[in-house]
Amino acid sequence: METDLTVLYDNNRFDPRLKTAWGFSCLIQGLEKTVLFDTGGDGETLLANMRQFGVQPSEIDLVVLSHVHGDHAGGLGALLEKNIRFTVYLPGSFPESFRRAVTALGARVEEVSEAREIFPGAYTTGVIGDGIKEQALVMKTTEGLVVITGCAHPGIVKMVRKAREITGEEKVYLGVGGFHLSGETPSGLESIARELLLLSVRKVAPCHCSGDGTRKLFRKRFGPDYIESGVGKRLRLPKLQ
């Protein structure tokens, strides 16, 4: 079975059939587990976009929440009403009240602090950052790592470095998600693009909070390996190692 990553929630439009809204969520299918990374800000929008792709909430095995902000965790409640069997991996920085609410609805919570393997070939970076604490989802594929970030508040370069460190893999096939660079200066964006290339990042698909300036510059720096992304974008991923 092929592995696909589908952006189900984003404020950038890719597929006109889907609703846009501020936030991020993507679905990874074709692995040992079907994983939803982040849930967007609004459950009804998330569920409506899932229906467009014929995705049933009951198909989801794991939900990984990158960080506590509502535009990444706000859709979880509506999803739990449709499927309470999945496990939610969330940073330990989430408030206790959030964890209690999730478990009260019947889901299992896995609190994340340190990096670990979630299932063969799929990892959490563990919680990164001194301010807004965040985790990324990492997959180790035959072509290198796939690093998925919600907002990359701690810094996209820092999160890619962490992914390489915990897996022992130097090549990064793809970085995708929010890069939180909309307020970055042109010189800062140049520096970040250069650092990512030095870290052997091959392809990038910035969306959500990455900013139009980032998308424009990265399109120039990564050339044909820049991937235009937004809600409805589907990516075929290499097989897991």
Secondary structure, 3 states (H helix, E strand, C coil): CCEEEEEEEECCECCCCCCCCCCEEEEEECCCCCEEECCCCCHHHHHHHHHHCCCCHHHCCEEECCCCCHHHHCCHHHHHHHCCCCEEEEECCCCHHHHHHHHHCCCEEEEECCCEEEECCEEECCCECCCCCECCEEEEECCEEEEEECCCCCCHHHHHHHHHHHHCCCCEEEEEEECCCCCCCHHHHHHHHHHHHHCCEEEEEEEHHHCHHHHHHHHHHHHHHECCCCECCEEEECCEC
